[in-house]
Amino acid sequence: MANVDNPFGFLPVADEGGGGFYTRMYIHAAADTVALGIGDLVDITGAADTVAQAVAGGPFLGVSRAHTLASVLQSNHPVVKLNQTMVLVGKEDSVGGAIAAASEGLNCDIIVTTTASTTTGLSGMEIDSSTAATTSTLDSRLLGLYASPDNAQGVDARWLIKINDLREADLKAGL
């Protein structure tokens, strides 16, 4: 069965530190012309308690858990804060080929897209499959293929990752 090409951003699936997921409410400003999708990586804007979709190259503060339209104020936008032990699942874009199974431990960039689905509200962000390398400045670390009956190594595979470029931590080199 072929993998499905349905981007969904990033979903927290585990915390290797044994803790739960810390969700905090932030503000999405009415002046923000970019919608936030469910699964979008977000960062602080500099205004008090306000987040926006993160930019390519990070850093990343957390994962949006709600869909908010562009230019709409939401004063209670839920964000799961990222930490060094949080594991996420995300889909690779497969542009330039699929990520090789031997790439576990390497780092990859995140493709930031401003297009959340208008039907589902899900993020369009994906793992950039053409960037797998040991470079410490890449956005995420590949932990392994996501174990699911409907997922296989190859085009559009889903991977377990950790965010390497955290707002509140140092970057790490790939293995």
C-alpha positions in Angstrom: 0.0 0.0 0.0 1.4 3.4 -1.0 1.7 6.2 1.6 -0.8 9.0 1.2 0.3 12.5 0.4 -1.7 14.3 3.0 0.4 16.9 5.0 -0.7 17.4 8.6 2.1 19.4 10.1 3.5 17.9 13.3 1.7 15.9 16.0 3.2 15.3 19.5 3.3 11.6 20.2 5.6 11.1 23.1 7.8 12.8 25.7 11.0 10.7 26.3 11.4 12.5 29.6 8.3 10.8 31.0 6.4 14.0 31.4 3.2 15.0 29.7 2.6 17.6 27.1 2.5 21.2 28.4 -0.2 23.2 26.6 -0.3 26.9 27.1 -2.7 29.5 25.7 -1.3 32.2 23.5 -2.7 35.1 21.4 -2.9 35.0 17.7 -3.0 38.7 16.7 -5.7 40.1 14.3 -2.8 41.9 12.5 -1.2 38.5 11.6 -2.1 37.9 8.0 -1.1 34.2 8.2 -3.5 31.5 9.4 -2.4 29.0 12.0 -3.1 25.4 11.2 -3.4 22.5 13.5 0.1 21.0 13.6 1.9 24.3 12.5 5.1 25.0 14.3 4.9 28.4 16.0 7.2 30.9 17.6 6.8 34.0 19.7 6.4 37.4 17.9 7.9 39.7 20.5 4.5 41.0 21.7 3.4 39.7 25.1 2.0 36.1 24.9 1.6 36.3 21.1 2.6 33.6 18.6 2.7 33.3 14.9 3.6 30.6 12.4 7.3 30.0 12.7 9.6 30.9 9.8 11.7 28.5 7.9 14.9 27.9 9.8 13.3 28.4 13.2 13.5 28.7 16.1 10.4 26.9 17.2 8.5 27.4 20.4 5.6 24.9 20.1 2.9 23.2 18.0 -0.4 24.8 17.3 -3.4 22.7 18.4 -6.1 24.8 16.8 -6.9 26.4 13.5 -7.1 30.2 13.4 -7.9 32.1 10.3 -5.6 34.9 9.0 -6.3 38.4 10.4 -8.5 37.0 13.2 -7.8 37.6 16.9 -7.8 34.5 19.0 -6.9 35.2 22.6 -6.8 31.6 23.7 -4.9 29.8 21.0 -3.6 26.4 22.4 0.1 25.6 21.8 1.9 22.5 23.0 5.3 23.8 24.1 8.3 21.9 22.7 11.2 20.6 24.8 14.3 18.5 24.1 12.6 15.2 24.9 9.4 15.8 22.9 8.8 13.4 20.0 6.7 14.5 17.0 5.4 12.7 13.9 5.5 14.5 10.6 5.4 13.6 6.9 8.3 14.0 4.5 7.7 15.9 1.2 9.7 13.4 -0.9 10.8 16.2 -3.3 14.1 15.0 -4.7 13.4 11.5 -3.4 12.4 9.8 -0.2 14.4 9.9 3.0 16.6 6.7 3.1 16.0 4.3 6.0 19.7 4.7 6.9 19.0 8.4 7.6 18.0 7.8 11.2 19.9 10.2 13.5 20.5 12.8 10.7 19.0 16.3 10.8 16.5 17.7 8.3 14.9 21.1 7.7 11.2 21.8 8.0 9.2 23.1 5.0 7.1 26.0 6.3 4.1 26.7 4.2 1.5 29.4 4.8 -1.3 27.1 3.5 -3.3 25.3 6.1 -6.2 23.2 4.7 -9.4 25.3 4.5 -11.3 22.1 4.8 -9.6 20.4 7.8 -7.6 23.2 9.3 -4.5 21.0 9.2 -1.0 22.4 8.7 0.8 22.0 5.3 4.2 21.8 7.0 6.4 18.8 6.2 9.9 17.4 6.7 12.3 18.5 3.9 13.5 15.1 2.6 16.3 16.6 0.5 18.1 18.1 3.5 19.1 15.0 5.5 22.6 15.7 6.9 24.6 15.9 10.1 24.5 19.8 10.0 23.7 21.1 13.5 21.7 24.1 12.2 19.0 22.0 10.5 15.5 22.2 12.1 14.8 18.6 13.2 16.4 15.2 14.1 15.1 12.0 12.4 14.5 9.4 15.0 13.0 6.7 12.8 10.1 5.7 10.7 6.7 6.1 12.4 5.4 2.5 13.1 1.9 2.2 11.6 0.3 -0.3 9.3 -0.4 2.4 6.7 3.1 3.8 6.7 6.2 2.4 4.9 9.6 3.8 4.2 9.6 5.6 0.9 7.7 8.5 -0.8 5.5 10.5 1.6 6.6 8.4 4.7 5.8 9.6 8.2 8.8 10.0 10.5 9.4 10.4 14.2 11.4 13.5 14.9 12.6 15.9 17.6 12.9 19.6 16.9 16.5 20.5 16.9 16.0 24.3 16.7 14.1 25.0 19.9 13.3 28.6 21.1 14.6 27.6 24.6 17.5 25.2 23.8 20.8 24.9 21.9 21.1 23.2 18.4 22.5 19.7 18.2 24.6 18.1 15.4 23.3 15.0 13.6 24.9 11.6 14.3 
